[in-house]
Amino acid sequence: MKTASLDLVNQFQSTGFSGPFRAVSEAQALALRAAYCTAAGIDLRNPGAPSQNLAAWHHHQRWAYDLATRPEILDRVEALLGPDLFLWAWFSWYKQPHTGKRIPWHQDAGYWPIEPKKNVTAWVALDHCTPDNGCLRVIPGSHRVSIGHHAVNDASSWFDKGADPAAVDESKAIDVVLRPGEFVLFNEGTLHGSNPNGSDLPRYAFSLRFTSPEVNLNGDKWNDDRVKIILVRGEDRYHLNDQWLGQAPAGPAVATG
């Protein structure tokens, strides 16, 4: 394994996340905002609330699929999960300016019925993500302990369930500041969340979920159709999720440089 990959793996195993890395140039990322806004139903010049679903764009939008499968992303995920990779989910984490909504501290494993709990998330920014507009926050090392998740009785919370506050040491949290086109990786146990966007600037970001074929996604336990697996590298020798298979959307590949 190359030294850069060893560094990535060591950091990921030690802290539960790694990065930032670059997926596309800043100019390319800013250009892709237009496609992002169209898909979300947002006016790029006057960004307000989205009018379209923010999930699973890689099933329907060729630009989204091509961006999700950039080698800059897949090479690093492969270093963590191995050569056989499923892309199984996309969600767009758009925050309009001056929104009071926050993401509570949580571990993704607390929501998902996948077995075993094995996942790498690539969290990608298409514009500047800073503390002012509610950037991603993580707690290094939190992936080592599974924390109970309970109902969140807070109208400002985007989620109705989050990690037990008594088990969260927020003093160890760090802000993940990203420039357009950068991304970070974290695993299913890493505590993460974000504060409200109190700025004039929207936050354009999305997450990609990757796992390997020995993981059973239990698609029948999800209450929506987001879970469609696309094999993006290697081969599937287990066929545990054949009924949830999807495919790359039609259309010519989109050149992003």
C-alpha positions as CSV (number, residue, x, y, z in Angstrom):
1,M,0.0,0.0,0.0
2,K,1.3,3.5,-0.9
3,T,2.4,5.8,1.9
4,A,-0.5,8.1,1.3
5,S,-3.0,5.3,1.6
6,L,-1.4,4.1,4.8
7,D,-1.7,7.6,6.2
8,L,-5.3,7.7,5.3
9,V,-6.1,4.3,6.8
10,N,-4.1,5.1,10.0
11,Q,-5.9,8.4,10.5
12,F,-9.3,6.8,9.7
13,Q,-8.8,4.0,12.2
14,S,-7.5,6.3,14.9
15,T,-10.0,9.1,14.6
16,G,-13.0,7.7,12.6
17,F,-12.5,10.2,9.8
18,S,-9.9,11.5,7.3
19,G,-9.4,14.4,5.0
20,P,-10.0,16.8,3.6
21,F,-9.2,15.6,0.1
22,R,-10.0,17.1,-3.3
23,A,-12.6,15.6,-5.6
24,V,-12.8,18.3,-8.3
25,S,-11.3,21.8,-8.7
26,E,-12.9,24.8,-7.0
27,A,-14.0,26.0,-10.4
28,Q,-15.6,22.7,-11.3
29,A,-17.3,22.5,-8.0
30,L,-18.8,25.9,-8.3
31,A,-20.0,25.1,-11.8
32,L,-21.7,22.0,-10.5
33,R,-23.8,24.1,-8.1
34,A,-26.1,24.9,-11.0
35,A,-26.9,21.2,-11.6
36,Y,-27.3,20.8,-7.8
37,C,-29.7,23.7,-7.6
38,T,-31.7,22.5,-10.5
39,A,-32.1,19.0,-9.0
40,A,-33.1,20.5,-5.6
41,G,-35.4,23.1,-7.0
42,I,-33.4,26.0,-5.7
43,D,-32.8,29.4,-7.4
44,L,-29.0,29.8,-7.5
45,R,-29.3,33.6,-7.4
46,N,-31.8,33.7,-4.5
47,P,-31.4,30.4,-2.7
48,G,-34.4,29.5,-0.6
49,A,-36.1,26.3,0.6
50,P,-35.7,23.3,-1.8
51,S,-38.8,22.1,-3.6
52,Q,-37.4,18.7,-4.8
53,N,-36.4,15.5,-3.0
54,L,-32.7,15.7,-1.8
55,A,-32.0,12.0,-1.9
56,A,-30.8,9.4,-4.4
57,W,-29.8,11.8,-7.2
58,H,-27.2,9.3,-8.4
59,H,-30.1,7.1,-9.6
60,H,-31.5,9.7,-11.9
61,Q,-28.9,12.4,-12.6
62,R,-25.9,11.5,-14.7
63,W,-23.8,14.4,-13.4
64,A,-24.4,13.2,-9.8
65,Y,-23.4,9.6,-10.6
66,D,-20.3,10.7,-12.4
67,L,-19.3,13.0,-9.5
68,A,-20.0,10.2,-6.9
69,T,-17.7,7.8,-8.8
70,R,-14.8,10.1,-9.3
71,P,-11.5,8.1,-8.9
72,E,-10.4,10.7,-6.3
73,I,-13.2,9.5,-4.1
74,L,-13.3,5.8,-5.0
75,D,-9.5,5.3,-4.7
76,R,-9.7,6.5,-1.1
77,V,-12.8,4.5,-0.2
78,E,-11.1,1.4,-1.7
79,A,-8.2,1.9,0.6
80,L,-10.6,1.6,3.5
81,L,-13.1,-1.0,2.4
82,G,-11.2,-3.0,-0.2
83,P,-11.6,-3.5,-4.0
84,D,-15.3,-4.4,-4.1
85,L,-17.5,-1.3,-3.6
86,F,-21.2,-0.6,-3.5
87,L,-22.5,2.9,-3.7
88,W,-25.8,2.6,-1.9
89,A,-27.0,6.1,-0.9
90,W,-26.8,9.8,-1.7
91,F,-28.3,12.7,0.3
92,S,-27.9,16.4,-0.4
93,W,-27.2,18.4,2.8
94,Y,-28.4,21.8,1.6
95,K,-28.8,24.6,4.2
96,Q,-30.5,27.8,3.0
97,P,-29.3,31.1,4.5
98,H,-30.5,32.0,8.0
99,T,-32.1,28.6,8.6
100,G,-32.5,27.7,12.3
101,K,-32.2,24.0,11.7
102,R,-29.3,22.0,13.2
103,I,-28.3,18.4,12.8
104,P,-28.0,16.8,16.3
105,W,-25.0,14.7,17.3
106,H,-25.5,11.2,15.9
107,Q,-23.8,8.0,14.7
108,D,-25.2,6.8,11.4
109,A,-25.1,3.3,12.6
110,G,-27.9,4.3,15.1
111,Y,-30.3,4.7,12.2
112,W,-29.4,2.0,9.7
113,P,-30.5,-1.7,9.7
114,I,-27.4,-2.8,7.7
115,E,-25.6,-5.9,8.9
116,P,-22.7,-5.7,9.8
117,K,-22.5,-2.0,10.5
118,K,-19.8,-1.2,7.9
119,N,-19.8,1.9,5.9
120,V,-17.7,4.8,4.7
121,T,-19.3,8.1,4.0
122,A,-17.8,10.7,1.7
123,W,-19.1,14.2,2.6
124,V,-18.6,16.5,-0.3
125,A,-18.8,20.3,-0.5
126,L,-19.7,22.2,-3.6
127,D,-19.1,25.6,-2.0
128,H,-17.4,27.0,1.1
129,C,-18.5,25.2,4.2
130,T,-17.6,27.1,7.4
131,P,-18.8,27.5,11.0
132,D,-20.8,30.5,9.8
133,N,-23.0,28.6,7.4
134,G,-23.3,25.4,9.5
135,C,-20.4,23.2,8.4
136,L,-20.1,19.6,9.3
137,R,-18.7,18.9,12.8
138,V,-17.1,15.6,14.0
139,I,-15.8,14.3,17.3
140,P,-12.5,12.4,16.7
141,G,-12.3,9.0,18.3
142,S,-16.0,8.7,19.0
143,H,-16.3,5.8,16.6
144,R,-14.9,3.4,19.2
145,V,-18.1,3.4,21.4
146,S,-21.7,2.8,20.3
147,I,-24.0,5.4,21.8
148,G,-27.7,5.0,22.4
149,H,-30.0,7.2,20.2
150,H,-33.2,8.8,21.6
151,A,-36.0,11.1,20.6
152,V,-35.0,14.8,20.2
153,N,-37.6,17.1,21.6
154,D,-36.3,20.2,19.9
155,A,-38.0,22.0,17.1
156,S,-34.6,23.3,15.8
157,S,-33.4,19.7,15.1
158,W,-33.5,18.4,11.6
159,F,-33.7,14.8,13.0
160,D,-36.3,13.5,15.4
161,K,-33.7,11.2,17.0
162,G,-30.1,11.8,18.1
163,A,-27.3,10.5,20.3
164,D,-27.8,10.5,24.0
165,P,-26.4,14.0,25.0
166,A,-25.0,12.6,28.3
167,A,-22.7,10.4,26.2
168,V,-21.4,13.2,23.9
169,D,-18.3,15.2,24.9
170,E,-18.9,18.3,22.7
171,S,-15.7,19.9,24.0
172,K,-13.7,17.5,21.7
173,A,-15.7,18.5,18.5
174,I,-13.9,20.0,15.6
175,D,-15.3,22.1,12.7
176,V,-14.7,20.5,9.3
177,V,-14.1,23.6,7.1
178,L,-14.2,22.7,3.4
179,R,-13.5,24.6,0.2
180,P,-15.5,23.9,-2.9
181,G,-14.7,20.5,-4.3
182,E,-13.2,19.1,-1.1
183,F,-14.5,16.1,0.8
184,V,-13.9,14.2,4.0
185,L,-14.5,10.5,4.9
186,F,-15.9,9.1,8.1
187,N,-17.3,5.8,9.3
188,E,-20.7,4.7,10.6
189,G,-19.7,5.2,14.2
190,T,-18.3,8.7,14.1
191,L,-20.3,11.2,16.0
192,H,-21.1,14.1,13.7
193,G,-23.6,16.9,13.4
194,S,-23.9,20.6,12.5
195,N,-25.1,24.0,13.8
196,P,-27.7,26.2,12.1
197,N,-26.7,28.4,9.2
198,G,-26.8,31.9,10.5
199,S,-25.1,33.5,7.5
200,D,-26.2,35.0,4.2
201,L,-24.5,32.1,2.3
202,P,-26.2,28.8,1.5
203,R,-24.4,25.5,2.3
204,Y,-24.2,23.1,-0.7
205,A,-23.0,19.7,0.2
206,F,-23.9,16.0,-0.1
207,S,-23.0,12.6,1.3
208,L,-22.2,9.4,-0.4
209,R,-22.5,6.0,1.3
210,F,-20.3,3.2,0.4
211,T,-20.1,-0.4,1.7
212,S,-18.8,-3.8,0.5
213,P,-20.8,-6.7,-0.9
214,E,-20.7,-8.9,2.3
215,V,-22.9,-6.3,4.0
216,N,-26.7,-7.0,4.0
217,L,-28.5,-3.7,3.6
218,N,-31.9,-5.2,4.6
219,G,-33.6,-3.0,2.0
220,D,-37.0,-4.2,3.1
221,K,-36.6,-2.5,6.5
222,W,-36.2,1.0,4.9
223,N,-39.4,3.0,4.6
224,D,-38.5,4.5,1.2
225,D,-36.8,3.7,-2.1
226,R,-33.5,5.3,-1.5
227,V,-31.6,2.1,-1.0
228,K,-30.6,1.0,-4.5
229,I,-27.1,-0.5,-4.7
230,I,-24.8,0.2,-7.6
231,L,-21.5,-1.8,-7.9
232,V,-19.0,0.9,-8.6
233,R,-15.8,-1.2,-8.3
234,G,-14.8,-4.9,-8.3
235,E,-17.3,-7.7,-8.1
236,D,-20.1,-9.0,-5.9
237,R,-19.4,-12.6,-4.7
238,Y,-22.1,-12.6,-2.1
239,H,-25.3,-11.5,-3.8
240,L,-27.0,-10.6,-0.6
241,N,-28.6,-7.5,-2.1
242,D,-29.6,-8.5,-5.6
243,Q,-33.2,-7.3,-5.1
244,W,-32.0,-3.8,-4.3
245,L,-29.7,-3.4,-7.3
246,G,-29.8,-0.2,-9.3
247,Q,-27.9,1.0,-12.3
248,A,-26.1,4.1,-13.5
249,P,-28.5,6.6,-15.0
250,A,-28.6,6.8,-18.8
251,G,-26.9,9.5,-20.7
252,P,-23.4,10.4,-21.7
253,A,-20.7,10.7,-19.1
254,V,-20.3,14.2,-17.8
255,A,-16.8,15.7,-18.1
256,T,-15.8,17.3,-14.8
257,G,-12.1,17.4,-15.6
